Amino acid sequence: MHYKNGREAKVGDRVVVPNNGKPFIGLLSEVNAGSDTCNGQVIPMPASSHYVTLKEILHVDDALAKG
């Protein structure tokens, strides 16, 4: 499983989810390698969880990197 930019996705990663123009930072809590969409669960910091498509999101370190 990989993020939008190719970085390997790992449970416990902090991620940035675009969320239809209202991005949030969350914690990747579950991955499902058997699916191409809705294959990860993210718990927003701090609150409930969302199912996401990992290839549409970024690890928080990559999102915050200057480049």
C-alpha positions in Angstrom: 0.0 0.0 0.0 1.3 3.4 -1.0 0.4 7.1 -0.7 -0.2 9.4 -3.6 3.5 10.2 -4.0 4.6 6.6 -3.8 5.7 6.5 -0.1 4.8 3.2 1.6 1.8 3.5 3.9 2.1 2.1 7.4 -0.4 1.9 10.2 0.5 4.6 12.7 1.5 7.2 10.1 0.3 10.8 10.4 -1.4 11.8 7.2 -3.0 14.8 5.5 -6.4 14.0 3.9 -7.7 16.5 1.3 -11.4 15.9 2.3 -13.0 17.8 -0.6 -11.1 21.1 0.0 -11.3 20.9 3.9 -8.1 19.0 4.6 -7.3 17.5 8.0 -4.5 15.7 9.7 -5.1 12.2 11.0 -3.6 8.9 12.0 -3.7 5.9 9.6 -5.2 3.2 11.8 -6.0 0.4 9.3 -5.1 -0.6 5.7 -6.8 -3.1 3.4 -4.5 -4.3 0.7 -7.4 -6.2 -1.1 -9.0 -3.0 -2.4 -8.0 -0.1 -4.7 -10.4 2.4 -3.1 -11.5 3.1 0.5 -8.5 1.0 1.5 -7.4 2.8 4.6 -9.0 4.1 7.8 -7.8 7.4 9.2 -8.7 8.8 12.6 -8.7 12.6 12.5 -6.7 14.2 15.2 -8.4 14.4 17.5 -11.8 12.6 16.8 -13.6 9.9 14.9 -12.3 7.9 11.8 -12.8 8.1 8.0 -12.3 5.5 5.3 -10.0 6.9 2.6 -8.2 5.9 -0.7 -4.5 5.9 0.2 -3.3 6.9 -3.3 -5.1 10.2 -2.8 -3.5 11.2 0.5 0.0 12.1 1.7 2.1 11.3 4.7 2.2 14.4 6.9 6.0 14.8 6.6 5.7 14.8 2.8 2.8 17.3 2.9 4.7 19.7 5.1 8.1 19.4 3.3 9.3 22.5 1.5 9.9 21.8 -2.1 
